[in-house]
């Protein structure tokens, strides 16, 4: 009898993000996120210092949304607000995916 190798389901490297802090930068914009499981991570967006903040926030959102969708199968949304003159905080929330088709 041939035995099948036991496989374990890999755990996601982080939980669903709940908050993001974005700092202004010269050639890179660093950000840090905190996840539900008290974990989190950080990253950088390579954009010039004079880039529109909306573009930088959209780039951060795209990265986090892709990772959350891939690892957790959850769609997220971020609402940004200023924290200081050169930093912003984003509150992350799950978007409902159980909406039926439009009438």
N, C-alpha and C positions, 0 to 999 in steps of 0.2 A: 504494500500500500504506500502510495506516495503522499507525503504530507505537504500541505501548503504552508509556505513560510508565513508566520504570523506578522501582520502589519499593524502598526499603531497609527491612529489618526494624529497627524501633527497638530499641535496647538498653535494658534495664531501668536505671533511675536508680541502682540499688544491687544488690549481691549478696544472697544468702540470709543473713539475720541469724544471728549465732552467739552474741552476748552483748548483754545489755541492762542498763543501770544506771539505776535509778529513785531520784530524790531526793524527800524530803518537801517540801511547800510549803504556803502559806497558802490561796490560792484556785486555784492551779495546781500540778500535780506534774510537774516536768520529767523527761524521760528521754532517754537517748542510746543508740543501738545501733551495734554494730560488725558489719560484714558480711564474708563470705568473701573478697571482692575487695579488702580493706583500705579499703573505702569505709564508708559508714554514714549516719547521719542523727540527727535529734533531733526532739522534739516535746513537747507539753504536754497533760496531761489536766486539764480544768477540773472539779475536785471540791474540796469544802471541806477544811480542814485536819483536821477530826475524822472524815473518811471512813475506813471500814475499809480497811486495807491490801490485803486480798484483793480488794475491789471495784476499787481503783485498779490493781492488778496485772492483773485481768481486763480492764479497759479498755485497758491497754497491749497485752496479748496479742491482743485482738480487732483492734486497729489493725494490728499487725505481721502477724498471720495473714492478714488480708484483703489487705494489700499483697503479701505473699509468694505467696499463692495467685494473685493477679491477674497479677503480673509473671513469676513463675517456675513456676507450676503445682505448687507444693510445699506440703504441709501441715506445719506446725511445732507443736512443743510447747515450753513453757518451764517450767523448774524453778527456783523462786526460793529465795534464801537471803539472810540479813542480811549486809550489808557493814559498816555502822556502825549506831549506834542510829537514825539518820534516813535511811539509804539501803539499797537492796537490789540485788542482782545476780541476773540471770536467765540461766541457761545454756539456749541455744536448740538444739533438735535436730529433725531431720526425722523425721516420722512415716511409717511404711511405708504406702503406699496400695495395695500389690499383694496385700493379704489377700483371699482368696476369700470367697464368701458363707458365712454361718454354716451349720453342718450341720443 
